[in-house]
Amino acid sequence: MQRRQWIRAAALLGLAATGFHRSALAQAATVQVWKDPNCGCCHLWVEHLQASGFKVEVRDVGNTAARKRLGMPEKLGSCHTATVSGYVIEGHVPATDIHRLLKERPVALGLSVPGMPIGSPGMDGPEYKGRKDAFDVLLVQKDGSSKSFQRYPGQARMAQGGGMQRVGDGATAALPWVTAEVRRIDKSAGKVSLKHGEIPNLDMPPMSMVFQVKEPALLDALQVGQKVRFQAVQEKGVYWVVKIQPDSI
C-alpha cells in the first residue's frame, strides 16, 4: 500500500513539475504580436496565450510588413504574426505547440497555421457552436518549406450548399450578400477589416474579421465607418471578399 501511495505521489509531483516547467518557459519568453486593431479573433488568440502563461506585447499595426520582414511565406499567412525566442509564429497556433517548440528547439523559422481555421484558438468562441475544422500546425523551415508539426483532426461535417464555398467555382452570383461596417482599410496589403453579420456560405457567425480582397481596386471607394454589403469565399484557409459595395438599405 505504501509503495502504491509513493508511486501516486511521484506521478503527481511529475505532473506538477511539467506544469511548472511550461509556466517558467512561458514567463521567460515574451511574445510580440503584430495584428490588425479591429480583428476580434486576433485579440482572442492573444488572450489564449496570456491564459497559458505567456507575456504578450501587441502592436496594432497590421501584420503584412512584419510577416514579410520576418521571412514567413505569404502562402502560409494568417491574420497575425508573432515572434518568441527567435521563432516566428504565424496565425492561430495553439499555445501547447508553442510550448513544445520552445522545449524541443528545432532548427526552423517557426510555426504557422495558415488561414483562420474554425476551432483553432481564437476561432473557437461559443458563436461557432462547437464546430471544429481540421488543420495542421506547420513547422516552417528558413527556406520556406514546411511539414506537419501537429495535426488537429476536427470534426467531419457535410459540405452542403450553405456550407464551405471556395474561389474558382464560378458561382459568385449565387453567393449571399452580407451587411457589414468597414472598420479598417489596408490598400497596400489588399485587406479590409469588416464587422459583419452572419456569412451563411462560410458557416461564419457575426464577428469582426480581416479579409483579403480579390480586386484591391474595390477598396478605393470605401471609407472607414461606411455601411457596405459584400460577398465572401474561402480558398485554402484564406477568406476573400469577391464583391463589396455601399449598402443602399
N, C-alpha and C positions, 0 to 999 in steps of 0.2 A: 504494500500500500504506500509506504513512504517513497519507494522508488517511482511509483506512478505519479505521485504528487510532485516529486522532484522534476520528472520529465515534463509535466504540465507547466510547472513554474518556469522551466528553462525555455519552453516554447513561447510562453507569454513574454518573457524577457527578450527573446529574439525578435518577436513582432514589434515590441516597443522600441528596440534598438533600430530596427529598419525604419520605423516611422520617424524616429529622432534623426537618423541619418538623412532621410529625404528632406525633413524640415530644415536641417542645417545647410544642406546643399541649396535649397530654395532661398533661404535668408542670405546666403553668401553671394547669390547670383542675382543681380538686378537685370530685369528685362526692360529694354527700351522698345517702345511700340510706336510705329507711325501709322496713323489711321485717319479716316475722314471724321470730322467732328459730329456729323449727323448720322453716322452709321450705328444703329442700335445693336446689331449683332456683334460688332467690334467691342462695344462697351461691355457687353455681357461676357465676352471672351476674356477681357481684362479682369473682370470680377472673378471669373473662374480661376485665373492664375493667382490672384490675390488670396482666394479661399484655399489654394493649395500651398500657400506659404511664400510665394514669390513677392518680392518688392518690384513694383511696376512704375516706370516713368513713361508718360504718354505725351506724344507730340501730335496734336490735331492739325496736321498739315497735308493729309493725304499720304499715300504710300508709294505712288508710282516712281518718284525720283529716288526714294530710299531703296526700293527693290532693284532698280537699275544700278545704283551705286554699289550695292552690296553683292551684285552678281547673281541674284536669283533669276532664273529664266522666266520670261514673260509667260510662256505656256504653262508654267507651274504657279502662276499668280493667283492671288485672292484679294480680299478687301483690306487686309492689314499685313504689315511686315514688322518683324521684331528681331532683336539681337539679344543673345545671352551667352556670356562666357566664350565669346569668339565664334559662336554659331549663329546662323540666320534661321529664323523661324517664320514661315510664310503661312498665313491662313489659320484656320480653326484647329490647330494641333492640340490634342489633349495634354493636360499638364503631366499625366503619368508618363507620356512618351518623352517629354522634355526632361523629366527626372531621369529616365533611363539613358537618354542621350548624354546627360552630364555625368552619369555614373560610368558609362562604358567608354566615353570619349573617343568615338571612331574618327578616323581621318575623313572629313567630309565638310561640305559647305554648311549643311544644316538639314532641317526638316521642312516639309511642305505638305499641306492638304489643299490641293488645287480647287478652285471654285468655292462654293459655300454649301457643302452637303448638309441636308437637314438631319438632325440627330447628333451632329458634332457639337462640341462645347461652344455655346453662344448662339447656336441654331437649334436649341433643344428646349425652348420655353413651352409653357402649357398651351400656347396657341397652336402648337403643332400636333397636339392630341396624341403624343407618344410615338409619332412617326419617326422612323429611323432609316435613312438611306445608307446603303453600303458605301464605304470609302476606304482608301488606303492612306496611311501616313507614309510619305516617301522620304527615304534618305537620299539627299541630293549631293552629288559629288561636285567638285570645283570645275569640272569640265562640262557641267550641265546634265550629265547622265543621272539616272535615278533608279532606285529599286525599292520594293516594299520594305518598310521598317516595321509596320504593324498594320494588320488587316482588321477592319470592323465590318462584319458581315451585314448588319442592318436587318431589316425585316422585309420579306418578299411582299409585293402588292401587285395588283392588276394594273396594267397600263391601258387605261380607258381613254375615251375622247376628252374627258375632263381632266386627265392626268398629265403626265410629263409630255411636253412637246418641245422639239428641238429645231434648230435652224436647218434650213435646206429641204423642208418637206413641201414647200410651195403652197402652204395652206395659211398664209398670213391673213387672208381675207376672212378666214373662219375664226381667228383669234378674238377673244373677248377684249373689249375696251375697258380699261381700269382707270378710275379717277385718282388723282394724286396732287400733292403740293410739292413744288420744287424747293428743295432745301439747300442745295449747293450745286454749282456747275464747275466742272474742270475741263475746259475745252482742250487744253494741251494733251490731256490723257484720254479724251473722248469718254468722259464719265459724267453721270448726273446722279445726285442723291435725291431720292423721292420718298416722301411719306405717303404711302399708298394704301388703297383698300385691298380687299381680297383679290388674288390673281388665280382664278379657277383652273386654268390650264396648267399651272405650275403647282397646284395644291398649296399655295402660299397664303398664309393669313395676313391681315393688315399689319404693317410694320414700317419702319424706316430702313432703307437699304440703298446701297450704291450699285448702279447698273452701268455696264458698258453700253455704248451707243453704236449701232451698226454703221450709221452715217453721221459722223461728227458735225456735219453742216446743220443737222437738226437742232443742235444746241444754240445756233446763232440767234434764234428768235425767242429764246427762253429767258426768263428773269427769275431771280430768287423770290420766293413767296407767291409765284404765279400758280393758279389752278390749271391743271392740264389733265388730259386723258391720254393713255398710252397702251401699246401692245408689247408684250414681252415673251421671250422664249428662253430656253436653256440649251447650251451647247457645251458638252464636255465639262459640266460643272460650273460654267460661267453663265450668268444671267445677262441677257441682252435686251435693250429696247430697240424694237424694229420700226416703230412709228410712235410719234409723240406730237401732240398739238394742243392749243389752248382749249380749255373746257368751256364750251358755249352755254352750258346749262347753268 
